[in-house]
């Protein structure tokens, strides 16, 4: 439906107003979600996340900074990094100007007037419009720059209708779009070679919610790999600059708790101890990760001490994201050119029509979205003290990949399955918050907009086309069965959490498969960049200039050659595009004559790897 509407709008001369209409429609939907229930509504004495966010506005407005992380910790003590506190102060300051009773110290606890709820809902929409929406708009224009305007608008639409984010931020009530927006903006800066600004943006994401650490291994390994590519001199200089910018940004966020700006040098312990609450235990609610799923058989909290569980979680998490870090480093080392002889460099660039542009964009950039998915999913599955809402973090890179995927492709199928199962994994939380109707309505709307039919997949399970197709059919059948069973069957007294546990057992295998799939994609993209057998081919000469593009017959087979249009494969690219796109007429001409068509100038396509699972391209030529 979304694709057809965008096509209809463009054909009728309304292409310039598509973005504005999508933005206004999304704001309308978010305000509609605000009419419904939220976390902790009418449930004293602690209420829920809604009251936590409001309470932080209350204490940041009325208390000095050094008391923010120590005031009445038993009642929703502040446990997020300083940028969250600063945003709470801004909201509290505005609320205090409009109606001081909304944020009156202590006496406003549990306030649920219509006017205060409207203000709280609007505050989420405003910050979403200021940070997340510009970030995804720039992403659609930067990362899909070589694609058509329709594809860019469709990607923007799909990222705006991020269903899990809708339900958590505008239903359950949180401000996750700020954290995700800063991370996406960091990716935009990396794609345009503004690495220092990208580092600042990611630190701001970390400074808003510590959960952004889920992305740290991927982004850290990418920046280190960028330094390796740049060589000892330029790379060393870049490394020093990145370190300085990162430390300076962190210090500016924590400045009020650092001497000489704080009254005591020990005050910095307050925010640090609140940000990393290891005392809470391995997990609280039922979460679709490794620990909760395996806890059905192995009672971890009974058989292992907490210190041991912390170490085990750290080791498993490290092993989970290690493959993407290794792949990123290996590709950077294989593609380095700073230690090659002039003769080797001449061989590499002799076929490049504009060698001076060949290094304008980082060739390892295509690995970054998959590395983000691998890293964040590893944290979600294996790390300590995970909440069901943190599935938003692995979903973000998956939705970035999905937004440019061709319908029916492997990325499209994994993205749709991952999004639907992620929303389903939050069903116990959403049901408790009174968000059952928004849950079903948004799932139906999103699948309709993206052109995905879960029911149809069940009917066409056999003969199955791929593993993800077969798995999707089984998972959707299980989800429908559990939803109906929950309405007609009461869980036995001995197993009151029967349905939440079954939810975990259905969702966790999907997330494990997504984690494994992200590793597979990292390896495939690395093969496309350097070749599966290494950097050098049989003649011993470096060949990475021949790997400027990838075409794939399907997501499980990648090869470093151009593909004829008759193959129905779509080349895609990662990185910012400059100049004009390749005309379809030239593509048809090359395919029709059977002649070999050289890759257009590096200004007309994304430099680096081209991967059909991420976005479509326009360049095509005869098979290898």
N, C-alpha and C positions, 0 to 999 in steps of 0.2 A: 504494500500500500504506500509506503514512504517513497519507494523508487518511482512508482507511477505518478504520485503527486508532484514530485520534483520535476519529472519529465514533462508533465502537463503544464506546470508553471513556467518552465523555460521556453516551451514552444509558444506560449502566449505572451511572451515579452515581460514576464514578471521575475526574471532571474535576479534582478537587483534587490528585490524585496523578500526573497525566500528566507534569508538569514534573520531578518527582522521578524517575519511571521513565526519562524520556529522559536525564536527567543520569547515572543509574547505568548505563544501557545504554551510553552514550557512554564512560564511564570503563572499562567492561569491554572495549569494542572497542579503546580506546587501549592498555590493558595487553596485549591480544592482539597488537596491532601490535608492542609492545615485545619480544615473544618472538622476532621475526624479526631479520633482519640490519639493519645501519645503515651510515652513511657511513664508509668506511675500516676496516671490521672485518677484522682479520688482514692488513692491508696496510702493513707498515712500509716506510720509517722514519717517514713523516709521518702515516700513518693517514688520518683524514678529519675532517669537521666535528664528529663525536662527540668525537674527541680534542681538537679545538680548544676546544670548550666545557668539557671537563674540565680542560684545561691552564689555562684562565683562572681556574677555581676554585683551582687550585694556586698560581698566582702572586699572586692577590689576597689569599689567606690568609696567605702567608708573606713577602710583600715589602711595603715601605712604598709608600704611594700614588704617590709621585713616580716610582717605578720600574715601575709597571704597564704603561705604554705604551713602555717602552724596553728591557725585559729580553728578551734572546735573541730578537730579532725574526725570525730565520731559522726558528725553530720555533714557528709559530702565534702570532706576536705579536698582542697585543690590538688589534683594529682596528674596534671598535664604540664608540659614545658611552658616557659614564660610567654611565648607568643600567644598561647591560648588565654593566659591571664590578661595580656594587653588587650586582646579582642574583647574579653569579658568586661574590661574597664571601659572601653569605648561604648559598648552596648549599655552598661550600667550608667555611664555618664549621661547618655541620651535619655535613658529611661527615667533617671532622676530629674531631668529637666521637664519631661512631659508629665510624669506622675510619681512623686517620691514614694508613694506607698508601694509601688511595684518592687522596689529594691530597698525598703527600709531594713536596717540592720536588725536581725533576729525576728522582729515582729512580722516580717513579710514571708516567713517560711510557710510553704504550702499554698501560697496565694494562687487562685485559679479564676480570677475574674475574666470576663470576656475581653476586656481591653488589654489586660496584661498578656493574655494568650495571643491576641492578635499582634501585639508588639513583638513577642518572642518569635512567632512564625515569620513575620516580615523580616526580622533581623537575619534569619537563615537565608531567605531569598535574596536579600541585598548583598550579603557577602558572597553568595554563590554567583550572583551577577557580576560582582566586581573582580572575582579571582578565577573561578572554575570556568565560566562561560567564555571569557576572553582566551583562556588557555586552550580550550578545545577548539575554538575557532581558529586560533593561530596554528594549532596542530594540523587541522584539516587543510589549511592553506600552505603550510610549510612542508609537511611530510607527504602530502598528496599534490605537490605543486606541478608535477608532470602529468597529472590526470585531468580529466575534464572537470568543468565547473559543476556538473551534475554530481559527479563522484565526490567532490569536496563537500557539496551541500548535504549529500546523503550521509557522509561520515560525520558531519557536524550534527545532523539530526539523530543519528544512532547514539552518539556520545552524550547528547543532551538527555536522551530518554534512557539513561543508564538505570535500569529498574531497581537494582539493589540499593543504589545511592538514593533514589527517590524515596524508597520505603524507610531507609534508616534516617536520613537527614530531615525529610519533610513529613514523615509519618511518626516514626519512633522519636525523633528529635535529637539531632546532633549537628556538628559543623564539619563533617568529614570532607566536604567539597573544598574547603580551604586547603587542607593538607594535600588532597589529590590535585588540586589546581596548581599549587606550587611545584609539585613533582612533574606534572605535564609541561609546565613552563620551563623547567630545567631541561627536559627532553627537547623542547623547541630551541633553546639556546645551544644545546649540544649539536643539533642538526645544522645550525647556522654558524658553527665554529666559534661561538661565544662561550668558551668553556668556563671562564671565571664567573660570568653571570649565571651560568648553569649551576655552578657550585653554590653560589649565594642562594639561588632559588631552592635548591635541595636542602640547604641548611635551614632555610625558613620553614620548609615542610617538616623537617625534624624538630624545629623549634616550636611548631604548633602541636604536633602529636608525636610521641616517641615511637609509635607504630610505624612511622616512615623508615625506621631502621630496617624493616623488611626489604627495602630497596637498596640499602647501603652496600651490600656486597657487589651487586650488579653495577651500580654507578661508580663505586670505588674502583672496581676492576677495569671498567671502561676508561676512566680517567688515567689510571696507571698505564693501561695499554696504549692510550693516546700519547703518553710521554715516551713509551718505548718506540712507537712509530716515528716520533719527532727526532729521535737521536739523542746522544749524550748531552750535546750542547743545548739545543732548543728544548728537548724533552726535560732536561734537568732544570732549565729556567722555568718551564711550565709547571713542573712539580713543585718548585719553591713558591711560585705565585699561587697555585692552588692551595697549598698548605697555609700560606699566610692569609688568603681570603677566607678560608674555612674557619681558621682559628679566630680571626677578627670578627667574623659574623657571629660565631657562637659567643664570644666575649661580649659583644654588643647586646645580645639577648639577655645574658646573665649579669649584665653590668651592675644592677642594683644590689646584687648579693656578693659582689667581689670587692675587696678592699682596694682603694680607700673609700669607695662609695657606700659600703656597708658598715654598720656599727661594730660588727664582730666578724673575724675571718671564718668563723664556724657557721655563719648563716647560709653559706652555699650548700651545706649538708641538707638543709630543709628541702629545697626543691629536688635535689638529687635522690634523696631517700623516698620522696613521694612519687617520683617519675618511674622508679624501678621497684615495684612492690613485691619482692620475692616472698614476703611472709604470707601471701594469700594462698599459696599452695599450687599444685600442678594445674588444676582447672576448677572452675566453679560450676557453671551450667553445662548442659550437654552440648558439646561442640563437635562438628563433623571433622575431627582430626584423628591422628594416629592414637593418641593417648586415650581419648574417650571411646573410640571404637574398640581398641584392644582391652580396655578396662572391663568390657563385658565378660572376658575370660580371665584376665589377670588383674586383680585388684591392686593397682599400683600403690595407692596410698596406704594400704595395709602391709604390703610386702617390702616396701623400700622407703628409706628415710628421705626427707625432703632434700637434704644436701645431695644425696645420690641422684635424685630425680632431676635436680637443677643441672648437674653435670651431664647426665644422660641426654637431657633435652638439648643442651648446648652442643654435644658431640653429634647427635643425629641431625640437628639443624645445619651444622657446619658441613657434614657429609652430604646433606641434601643440596646445598647450593655450590658445593665445590666443583662439580662438572662444568657449570657455566663459567666459573672463574678461570678454570684451567683452559677451557676452549678459548676464552677471550685473550688470555695471555699468550697462548700458542699461536693464534692467528696473528696477533700483533708482532710476535717475534718472527714469524715466517714472512710477513709482508714488509718488514723493515728494509729500508734501502740505504741507510746511512753508512753501513759498513761494506758496501759493494763497490767493486772497481768501476771505473768509468766505462769499460767495455760492457760490463753487465747492465749498467744503467742504460746504455745506448740500445742494447738488445730489447730491454723492457719498454722503451718509449718510442722505438722506431715506427711502430704502427699507429701510434697515438697522433691524431691530426693536430692536437694542441697540447703538447707535453707540459706546457707551463700551467695548464689548468688541472692536470691529472691528480694533484694532491690537494686540490681546493677543498675537498670534503673527505672526512675520515672513512676509509674503506671498511672499518669494523662497525660502523654505525648500524648496519642491519642486524647485528647480533644483540643490540641493546634491548629491544622489546622482549625477546625470548629470554634473555638473561634476567630481566626484571620479573618475568613470570616465574622462572625457575627459583629465583631467590625468595620472592614473597610467598610462593606456595610452600617452599621448604619451611619457612618460619611458621606459616599457618598450620602445617601438618605436624611439626615436631617440636616447636618451641614451647617455652614455659608460660603458663597463665595466658591462654588464648581465649578470646571471646568470639561468639558466633558472628558478631558484626565485623570482625577483622577480615572476613572473606572479601570485603571490599578491596583490600590491597592487591591480592592476586587477580581479582577481576579487572582492575584498571588496565594493566598491560594487555590482558586478554581482550578487552573491549577495544583497545586501540588497534590491535591486530584485526579483530573482527570487523571494525568499521570500514576497512578497505578490502575485505575479502570478497571474492566472487561467489555468488550463491551456489551452493552445492560443493564448494571446495572443502578440503579438510579443515582449514582454519575456520571457515564459516560454520561447519558442523560442530567442531569442538567449542567454538565461541558461543553458539546458541545453547548447546548442552550445558556448558559451564555456567552460563548466566541463569538459565532456568533452575538448575540444581542448586546454585548458590542462594537464590531466593527461597527455594523450598527448604534449604537447610536452616533458614531463619524463621520458618513457620511457627515453631513453638513460641519464640519470642514475639513475633507479630500477633499471634493469636492472643497471647497474654496481654498485649497492649491494645487489643480491640481493633486491630487493623486487618481483619479477615477479608472484608469487602475490598479495601484498596489492594490487598495482595492479589486476589483473583482478577480484579479489574485491570491492574497494571500488567500482570503476566499475559493476559489475553491481548491487551493493547500492544504491548511490545512485540509479541510474536506476530501479530497481524501487520505491524508496521514493517518489520524486517523480512516478512514473507516466509516465515518458518511455521511448519505445521506439525506439532508434536503428535497429534492424534493420527495424522496420516503416516507418520513414521512407524507407529505401532502396527498399522494395517499392512505396511509394506516391509515388515521385518524380514520375511523370507520370500525370495532369496535375498540375503543381505548383500549390500554393495561393498561394505568395508567394516572394519572392527568398530569404528565409532558409530556407524549406522546401527549395527546389531546392539551395541551397548545402549544407545539412545532409546531404542525400542523397549528394551527390558527395563530401563530406569523409569521411563515415562509410565509404563504399565504399573510398576511398583508404586509410583507416586500417586497415580489415580486410585489404585486399590487402597492405599493408606488413608487418603483423604475421605473416601467413602466409608471405610471401616471405622474411622475415628468418630463418624457421626452416628453409627448404629451399634457400636460395641463399646461397652464400658471396660476399661482396663481392670484386671483383678486387683484386689487389695494388696496382694503380695508384690505386684509389679505396677505401682502407680505411674511409673515413668515409661511404660511399655512403648507408647507411640513416639516419644522423643528419642528413645534408644533405637527404634526401628528407623526413624528419620536419619540418625547418625549412620547406621549400617548401610542405608541406601546411598547417602551422599558421599561418604568417605571414599569408597572405591573410585568414584568419578574424579574426585580431587587428586587421588593418587595417580590415576591415569593421566590427568592433565599435567601433573608434575613430571611424570616420565616422558610425556609427549614434548614438554618444553626442553628436556635434555636432548631428545632425538632431534628436534628442530635446531638447537644450537650446533649439534654435530653436523647436520646437513648444510647449514649455512656456512660453517667453517670449511667444509669440503668444497662448497661452491666458490669460496674465496681463495683457497690455497690448493685445492685438489685433495681427494681422499688419501692419496699416498704420500702427501707431503708437498713442499713448496716447489720442488724442482721436478720436471718431467724427464723423460728418458734421455733427452739430449744434454741434460745437466744444466740447462739454461733456465733462469727464472722465468716463469710464465704468468705471473699474477696479473699482467696487463691484459691477458686474454680472458681473465675472469671478471671483466667489468659487468657482465650480466649473466643472469641465470634464467633458464626456462625449465619448467617442470611439467611432465605429463600428468603427474598427480603429486600430492604433498609428500609421498613416500619415496619419490625418485627425483633427484635433482642432478642437473648436469650443466656444465659451463659452456653452453653453446647457444646460439640464437636458434629459434624454432620457427618453422614456417607457419603461416597463418592457418594452413589446412589442418595443423595438429590441434587447433582449438585450444592451445595453451596460451596463457597470458603472462607476458613478462611483466615484472613489477619491480619497483625500486624503493630504496630507503634513503632518505636524505633530502635536502632542499634542492629544488629545481631552479634553474635559471634559464631565461630565454624562452623560446617557443617550443611547443610540443611537436613531435614528429607527426607529419600529416598521414592520414590513413591512406591517401592515394599512393604515396611512396611505398608504404608497406605492401599494398596490393600489387604494385608493380614488381617489387622484388620477389614476392611469392609467386607471381604469375610467370615470370621469366625464368625462375629457378636460379638466378644469379645470386652470388653471395653479396650481401649488403653489409657494408661496414657500419659499425656503431656510430651514430651521429656524434657531433661535437659534444664534449663533456658538459657544455652549458645547456644542452637540450634535454638531458636526462639526469637522474640522480647519479652521482658518482658512487661507485662501490657496488656491492652485491645487489642483485635484483631477485626478489623472491615472490613467487606468485601467491603465496599464502598471506601476504600482507597487503599489496596493492597492485592494481593492474597497470601495465605500461602500454606504450604505443609502438615501440620499435619491434620489428620482427624480421627474420631473414631465413634463408634455407637451413635445413638441418646440417649438423656437423658432418 
